Amino acid sequence: MVNVVDSGSKHAPQEMEQFLPGEGKVMYKIQPRKSDAEQALAGGSDFDPFALRDNEHPTTDNETLTHLLKASLGTGILGMPFAFMCSGLITGIFATIMTAFICTHCSYVLVKCGHKLYYRTRRTKMTFAEIAETAFQKGPKWCRGFAPVAKFSILFGLFLTYFGTCSVYTVIVASNFEQVIEHWTGNHVSLRLIICALLIPLILIAWVPNLKYLAPVSMVANVFMGLGLAITFYYLVQDLPPLEQREYSVMSTLPQFFSITIFAMEAIGVVMPLENNMKTPQSFLGICGVLSQGMSGVTLIYMLLGFLGYLHYGDRTEESIALNLPIEEWPAQAVKVLISLAVYCTFGLQFFVCLEIVWDGIKEKCTKRPLVVNYVLRTVMVTAAVVLAVAVPTIGPFMGLIGAFCFSILGLIFPVMIELIVHWEDGFGKYNWILWKNILITICGVGCLFFGSQAAIKDIIKTYTDAPPK
């Protein structure tokens, strides 16, 4: 694609100008199309969204990497051995790499499109929902009317998913402590009572003002999770059977593998908050960028735990590897405590996504004492999450259904849809490779939506037919 530029002043003929009409006529020059950044500079201004970004408490690359690791290394990693049982040892390795590549690529696409739209709109930062809204508004005529729908869908899906995750995290922490307390005391302890006792600690961690100050908390969470995984690996490497005793490839349950793995790795909701708060947001992307570094480490840990867990326990592998560990031994109990503490420390990061959505919607109306209103909002939202956990301690399977629905759409389908709209005028590359690539990812997203929802519905039925809520 080319830009035709008026060049009325006299100068030495260059390239194609030699073949155009000479003196007294309007001269034209063929130029290659410029990037969004070059066009912004050519427009007479030195607009740099990254240099002009004003963050009161920006995060460094290492702090952002810490948050990203914590967001991706959630409790879902404990389900990787079960996922490998659904895929087989060899297929599981390659399928994990492919899944990680797709999830990372979709996050990369979202941030990259955000950077393009910064220059087009002269804005310095955008949320996930704002990127979608702006892409639709600046896109072809047929999609501009869908801009408000796209924004609302993303905001609603993110809030529903991450607010529900906060409630589920509360139940997970309480459940693990309940098992340890009952083992040592021999007395039954009400799960709902433990959930209520977590209210004050959860409010305190939700009061951490921003991601800058939340970085040490995420670091502590990574340490707790690392210690818990280290003890788990210690159990898994003991008395390993020969590889021949395990399945190398299982095709019949492979869709279930992808459902488990994508929902365990997916962290699309925290990607833009992390990028928006970075001191050097350019460092988020690239081969050696924060996103690539974080997801490479996460992928390696997921593969190791899944491979060793299935190799050790075989068909006895539980849906969470923690259930396979001998509860009568103190190291196994330590795993439960450490993972509970890691989940507790992660609560603040998951909660930040919900808080940002609600606060952005009401902050313009809270001009008097906005700080007080902000902390009251934090307290009310945490209390609501705990109340939901107390009312429905078996919320986990329902969140599996919501996660299957929201993460497949938000994490896979929406980013590639945004990319297509942003590149609509520029074209989709040689042989339309961007279009074909995004069609393939969309098919994967629809597959995850179907199979993930199917598995979640089965879990809901199992929960309410096997055991009553505590």
N, C-alpha and C positions, 0 to 999 in steps of 0.2 A: 504494500500500500504506500502511496506517495503523498507528499504535501506540495502543492504548487504555490510558489512564493513570488510575489512581484519584486522585480529587481531593476528599478528604473535608472539607477545611477550607473555611470560608465565604469567599466573595469575590463581587464583582459579576458577574452573569451575562454571559457573552460568547458571541456567535455562536450555535452550535447548542445551548449550555447553556440558552438561554431556552426551548427546546422540550422539555427533559427534566424528569422529575419534580423537584419542589422540595424544601422543607425536610424533613429526616428521612430522605431517601432517598440512596442512593449516587449521586454525580454523576460524569459521564464527560465527557471532552473529546476531540474528534477532532484529532489532530496529524499533520502530514506525516512520513513516515519520515525518520529522520536518517541522515546519512552515517556511515561507520565512525569517522571522526575525532570527529564530534559525539557519537556514542554513547559513545566512550571518555571524553570530557570529562564527559558527563552521568552517567557511572557513579561520579562522586565522586573522580576522579583527574585530574591534569593530565598524562596520559601523552603525551609527544611523542617518537616514535621517533628523530626527527632530532636533537633537542636532547640526548637521552640517549645517542646513539651515541658510543661511545668508540673513537676511532682514534688510535693512537700517532703515526702519520705521515699525516695526512689530505692529500688532494690538492686543489688549488684548481680552479676551473672551467676555467681556461686549461690547466692541466696535464692535466686529464681530456680536454679537447678535443684536445690534442696526441696523447694515447694513442689516442683514437677515430679520428683522422685516419690515424694510422699503421696501426691495425688494419684499416681499410677500404681504404687505398691500398697494397695488397700487389702482388705480382707479377702478380696476375690482371688488373690494369689494362692490361698490355701486350697482352692478348688482345682488347681492345675493338675495334680496327680490324677484326679477323677477325669479331667478332660483328656489326659493322655490315655486313660483306659478306654475312652470312647474313640480314640484315633489310632492307637498303637504307637510303639516307640519311635519308629523311623518317620512315619507320617506325621506324628505329633511335632517332631523337630521342625520339619519344613513348613507345616501348617502354622506353627507359632510364629516363625519368621515372616510368613506371608501376612498373617493377621496383624503383626506389629507394624509391618511396612504400610499396610492400608490405613491403620489408625493414625500412624505418624504422618503419612502423606496427607490425609484429610485435615489434620491440624495445621500442617505446613501450608496447605492451600488456603485455609481460612485466614491465617496471618498474612500470607503473601497478598491476597486480595485486599485485606485491610490496608496494607502499605500502599497499594495502588490507589485506593480510594482516598487515602490521606491527601495525596497530591491533587487528585481531581476536585476534592471538596475543600482543600486548604484547612483541614482539621488535623489535630495532632494525636488524637486517640479516638478509638471507637470500641464499643462493646460488640459481642457476637450479634446481638439483635440489631444494633445500629448498622453494622456492616451489611447484613441482609437487607435491611430497609433501604439503605443508600444504593446498594447494587441494583435493586429493583427499580428505584426511582431514576437512576441514571442509565438504566438498561433500555432495551427496545420498547416501543410503545405498548406492545401487547402485554407486557408484564408490569407496567408501572402501577396499575390499579391494585396489584397484589402486594404492594410494599407494606401497608399497615397490617395485612394478614400475616405476612412473613415475620414481621417484628413481634406481633402478639403471640404467634405460635411458638417462636423461640423462647420468649420470655416465660410463657406459661409452662412450656416443657421443661426448661431449666429449673424454674422454681419448684415445680412439682417433683422433679427427680431429686434435686439436692436437698429440699426440705424433708422429703421422705427419707433420704439417706441419713440425714441428721437423726431422725427418729430411730432408724434401724441401727445406727451406730450406738445409740443409747441402750437399745435392747441387747446388742452384742456385748458391750462392756458389762452390763448387769448380769447377763447369762453366764459369762465366764467366771465372774466373781462368785456367783451363786453356786456353781459347781465346785469351786475350790473351798468355799466356806462350808458347804454341806459335807465335803470329804473330810475336812479337819474337825468339824464339830459334831457331825453325825445327826444334826438337827436340820429340819426343813426350813428354808428361809424364803419368804415371799419374794418372787421376782419383781412384782410391782413395788414393793417396799424399797428394794435396792435401786430401782429406777428413780423413785422419788428422792432418794438420798443423793443421787447424782445431779440434782437440779442446781445447787449452789456451785459445785465445781464447773459445771458446763457454762453457767452464766459468767463465771470469772474468765474462762478461756475465750468466751464470745466477746468479752470487753476489751480484748487486745485490739488496739485502735486501727492498725493497718497491717499490710503484708510485710512491711519492713520489720516491725516488732514481732510479727508472727513467725519470722524465719528461724529464730532460735528454737521455738516450739516445734516447728517441723523438723529441725535437726535432732532434737531429743526424740521425736517420734520415729525418725529413721534409725536412731540408735536402738530404741526398744524393739522395733521391727527386725532390725539386723540381728540382735541377740536372740530373739525368738526363732528366727529362721535358722540361725547357726545351730541352736540346740536341736531343731527339727532335722537339719541335715545330719547331725551326729547320729540320730536314731536311724535315719534312712540308709546310711552307708554301712550299718552293721549287718553282717551275714547276708550280703546281696546274693541272690540266686543267679544262675547263668541266664544270659540274654535269651537263649533258646526257649526258656519256659514262658516267655511273654509274647504277645502278639506284636508283630512288626507293623502291620497295617490293618485297620478296621474301617471299612467304608460305610457300613450300615448305620453307625451312630456318629459319623463325622459331622453332620450338621449340628449335633449337640455340642461337639468340641468347639466349633466356631462361636456358638452362642455364649458358652462359658467364657472363652478367652477374650472375645471382643468386649463383653460387659465387664470383665476384670481389668482390662487394660485401658478402656476408654476414659479419657479425662478432658473431653472437649469443653466442658463448662468452665474450667479454670485456665484455659489457654490464653484467652484475651485479657482477663484480669491480670495474669502474670505479665503478659507483654506490655500492657498499659502502665504497669508500675515499674518497669525496668529503667535503669539509668541509661543503658545502651541497648535499646530495642532492636537495633540492627543485628546484635549478637544472638538473637533468639533463633534465627534461621541460618542456613548454610550447612555444609557437610560436617563441620566441626562446631556447629552452633549448639546452644543450650538444649533445643528440642532433640536434635540428633544424639547428643551425648546422653541425655536422660533416658530416652527410649531404647538406646542400645544397651545400657546397663539393665534396664527393666526387662528387656527381652531375654537377656542371658540368664537372669535369675529365674524368670518364669520357666524357661526351658529346663534348667537344672533341677528345679523342684519338681516339675511335672515328670521328667524322665526318671529321676531317682525314686520318687514316691510310687509311681506305678511299677517300676522294676522291683521294689522291695515288697509291696503288699499285693500286687497282682489284682485278682478279681475281688479281693477283700478291701480294696481302696474305697474309703468313704467319700462323701461329697465334700467334706472338709478334712484335710489331712490331720488336723488336730484331734479329730475323733478317733484316729487310729493309734494315737500315742497312749501308752499305759498311764491312766490317771492316778494309779497308786504310787507312781514314782515322782519324786519331787522335781526333776528336770522337766517332766511333761507338765506338771502344774505350773512351773515357771514360765513355760511357753504360753499358757493361757493368760497368766498375769501380764507378761510382757506385751503380748498382742493386744490385750485390753487397754493397757496404758498407751500403746501406739495409736490405737483407734481413738482413744480419748483426746490425744494431742492433735489428731487429724481433724477432729470435730470443727476446730476453728477455721480451717481452710475450706471445708465443705460449706460451713455456715456463711463464709464471706461471700460466696456466690449468691445465696438467697438474700443476704443483707443488701448487696449492691443493687439487685433488681428492685427491691422494695424502696430503698432509699432514693434511688434515681427517680422513682415515680412520685415521691412526695417532698423532696428537699426544696423545691421551688416554693412550696407553700409554708415551709418552716423557717421563715426568716428571723423570727425571734427565738433566741437560745437554741440554735440548731444542734449544738453539741449535746445538750440535755435531751432533746427529742431523739437524737441518734441512739443514745445509750438506753433510753426508755424502750425504743423500738427493738434493740438487741435483746433486752430482758424479756419483752413480751414474746418475741419470736422463739427464743430458747424455751420459755415456759410452755408455749404452744406445742413445740416439738416433743417435750417431755410428757405433756398431757396426752398427746397422741400415742406415745409409746406405752403409757400406763393403761390407756383405754383399750389398745389393741397390741398386746405383746407379740402376737403372731403376725405382725405387719410385714415381716421379711418376704414371704412369698408374693404378697401384693406388690411390694416394691420391685420384685423380680419382673412382674408383668409390666409395671410402669417403666422400668429400666429397659426392658426389651423393646417397648414401643418408642420411648423417647430417645435412647442412645442410638438406635439404628437409624432413626430419622435425623436427629440432631448431629450425631457424630459422623455419619457416612453420607446420607443423602443431601442434606442442606449444604454442606461445604462444596460439594462438586456442582450443585445447582448454582450456587453463588459464582463459582469459577466460570461456568459457561456463560452466565449473564455478563460478568465483568469483561470476558474476552469476546463478546458477541461482535463488536465492531472491528476488533483487531484480527479476528480469525482464530481458528483452533489449531494452528500449526500445520506442518507438513502432513499430508494425507489425513487431516482432521484428527490427529492422534489424541488431542485433548478430549474431543467428543467421544471417541471410542473408549478411551480409558475411563471416562466418567460414567458411560453407560454400563461398563463392567462393574464399577464400584457400586452403582445404584442397584444392580442385580444382587450383589452381595448384601447390600443393606436391606433389600426386600426379603431375602432369604433369612437374614438374622431376625428380622421383624417377625416372620412367620414361625420359625423354629424356636426362637426365644420365647415368644408368647405361648406357644404350645407347651414348652417345658415348664413355664411359670404357672400355667393353668393346672398342670398335673401336680405341681407342688402345693398349690392352694387346696386342691381336692384332697391330697394326701394329708395335709396339715389338719384339716377339719374332719377327717374321717378316722384318723389314727389316734389323735390325742386332743383333749380339750385344752384351751388356753389356761395358763396358770393364773 
